[in-house]
Amino acid sequence: MKKSLLCFLLISFLFTISCCEQKETAQEKQIEIANEEELMEKYGPKDLTKEQVDSITESIEWETNKNPSILGSKEAQKGGTLIIGETGYPATLRPIGENSSYVFNSILQGLLYETLLDLDPLTLEYKPLLADKWFISKDKTIYFYHINSEAQWSDGSPVTTFDVVATWDLLIDESIRDPFQNDLWAKYERPVALSKNVLMIKPKTLEWRRFLDFSINLFVLPEKALRVNSVEQYMSDYNDKAMMGSGPYVFEKAEVNQFVTLKRNDSWWRKNIEDSRSLFNFDFLKFVFYTEETIMDEKFKKGDIDVIYVRVAKKWVKDFTPENINAIKNNHIIKQKVYDDSPVSISGYHFNMRKPPFDDKRVRKAFYHMLNRKEMMEKLFFNEYDYMDSYYPNSPYENKNNVKIRYNPDEAIRLLEEAGYSQKNLNEEGYIEKNGEVLELELNDYDGDTRIETIYQEDLKRIGIKLSIKKVTWATHLRSLHNHDFRILSIAFTRTLFPEPESSYHSKYADKKNTNNIWGLKNKRADQICEEYSKEFEIKNRINLLQELDSILASEYMMAMFWVSDNVRILYWNKFGMPEFVLGRFEGSSYWQLSCIRYWWYDEKVDKRLKEAIEKDLPLPAKPAEVRYWEKYR
């Protein structure tokens, strides 16, 4: 399947960097911290007296989670380097602003920076991160957070409420060129630092997501670094390097189109806290980028890469086998399917409803009917997948009664005839003409894998549609997407544990570039559902709303959906220690890298055993081919 995008917050990639430019470590120069009085003047309350502030803080009934789940292994050791293969170098390394909301950016964000709270992967209860305690007023109109006095940036300076307010200021600034982020964080009044450790938040509307979003989706940046940079400077200066953070890793260096290296933060303030002690064990992380997966695969076989996710089913079933690769036969390379509870990405051919011919629903439906998924899943993917018929597949939000579209050329022809694309108007080459123009479309190929496109191209040709396949770079592909400069385009989007439909399906984003509504969807009932969903505190009612929305989306035929899988296929050299579950519960195929980084460790003894086994061509003990640890928590 095609590349997945983070969190599905789609922003345009403007690829303007030299392919060989190297960016060294971005640790901040020592910046003088403003005194607390100055910071309170800038970020503190404007309309409250000291007595009123004291009264508010004294009335807060703090809560916390004293028993978060411990998932790190007691056997974990610190040290070593983990090398991960990637395709598609990011257009920016920033965690905020244009181009920053893709999977790799989210991975960096989760390693370099931290949010106020986190979610326990076993209970889904809130647990401390930068904030060690919190409180929600009874009427749910005010939130309070207490920043842990031990929290610190990688240079040793303290994390404070001032950092949170400064980050919010950045997020709502239109100069970051991210309309959805601007809208999201503008749903709150400006945060108020009641003190350097106590933060007060007032959402503008009573919506269930407001506490969730502010708690786990706002990654805090250092005020002192933001203070010395204008927003424009931030957008340019940190395009190819990373600002200092408070997380378990620090930015080391990057070479554009080649690699990004992170170093373990030896002074990470959470390293001795029980639920963090055995996590993030590698001294160095190196993400190596390749233009094509085939090159990455060969590098992995040679041992230049430690772990890869096998995206292509044919490779899993036919290529990466004990019969073909001695290292797999001898368990030098471990091949595993890991089943988890992660939200499933959606993928397919997306139609730009703003432009002909896809401004006509009949044409969109016809193109959907021409996607022979049954043949593709059997011949190309060896029955590793099932049909995708939902925008919320494999989740409680999926509407099982959605219209099911299957390969049907006769129905496609009928629909095209209705739309004025008649089989009677075939030219000498066999293509349909309407008003003197051939029904011709262009589809980008950005990864060199055109197996699906070639089948689709041939099937469309049989009914008089000309589909050209154009080789482009990943950056060019994304520019086409975010500038709406496409008619049909293939992309995959990640899904979040708690859906946020407004960013993707509300009509207010239909004509704005660099947003998630890539199709140009304008549907009044969809808008209503997005708005009702945000205000609905009962989970059962939210499920019902999204099931209704799912049905509406499916009936709009905005995309010809691909297929779905409920496991992650990984290969790794047998030199690591890891917990029984191998990968985390909710990371899935989009964020599998974070699981490896969070839970695995380099085991020197195991690596020595591997090297000896390779030298003597001896087998190592096998590991389970399938890992179903998380099923017991469903």
C-alpha angles and dihedrals in degrees: 000000000000126000116292123230126217123261085333095265097142120203130170119266112222102188103202104144130105111255092232102039112126123212117201129207115315100208105149122252112247103282119193111245115230113241118262094251092057091046092049089051090054102037105019132092117302099193104033129090121223089254091053091049091050090049092051095048092046091053095053113113100207122209131189142166110255096177110049117169116270109220102158116101121247086220093061117124130198120238145060134073129275115209116198126188119226138174124215114034110231121253090228139012093211118118092212135048139019115000093008104105103081131109097266092048089053091050091053090044092055092049101043103033139035140216128224094256139006135209121248105239093217102043102018087226120140116263133184124276119146088348115058094194141013144183136206117202116241092251090048092234099114132042128194129197129188113210112223108252088220094057112112143167120250090264090058098254117131125263109233142176087262089068091055094051092047090051090050089050089055094047094056095046110109090215090079086070095223110123097185094050089048090053095043097054093038085069086081132064111243107286115252124221103216086181136341088279106030119073127188121203127189117190113210093223135034101250129147094228096058097084091039094051096046091046102047108014104051107085106199122232126195114270093210091060094044091048094062094047129065114224089256090052091049091052093051104031094050098041092102103023137045130249119235113277143186097235133108094272137046128208112262107175145311138207112204113250089002117065149329119215127197128188126213112257101239090193096048104152094221097050094105097040109111100239091048103037098094097037132094094025105164117100091212136021120200121189109195118197128212131186092224134028092227090063090048091050092054091048089052093051089053091052096249089122124044102207139009137182111231105224097173116073093206090060090050095049102032111019109032095055136126088246093057102033121045092198090063091045090054094042091244083125115040118217115198142164111212118199117205144157099255122139109262120243119238121226140171145102108317122209124217101226091190093072137049134294093024095050082082113078091207091060092048091051091047092054089049090053089054094060104099098206094163092060092043095049091048101041103028104027103031093229093298090134143048131217116283110219101156141065086222102042121185093007138103088257094064114112106221090197094063117134108270114220118198135175108291118152093181092057090045091054091048092052092047090050089054089051092052099261100123129188085222089069099062115141126219091279091053097254126132117252125199121183089350095305127111117236093245131157137180124222124193123235109197103160105042094247107116100157093114094039093051093053091046090047092054094046092050091048090058090064095041103268120131115215117182121197114218123196110226139158122259090250092052090048091055093046088056090050099048096040089050086238095145141073100200124014139167121228139138126225129203122231127222128227090244108038121230104196098173095075092056108030110028114108093227087078096043096097099030118099122228094033135114096251091087094157097057092241115186113177122150096209091048088054091050092050092050089053095043092046093058091055097044112101096181111089093209091056091047090053090052091050094051092046088056090047090049090056092050093050093047090052092052091062091216091160142015098240123223124203141294138230132188100208143062119235112210137171123196139167110257099246102098138089118222142163121270092261092057094199131036124266101250107022096088126168092322098057104020088127091066090055092054091047095044101045111019129082138192111255111201094196092050090048090051089051090051093051091050091049091050092048093050096034091237127153124246126214113285125246126212113285089214128037115201100165096132096055091085090063096056 
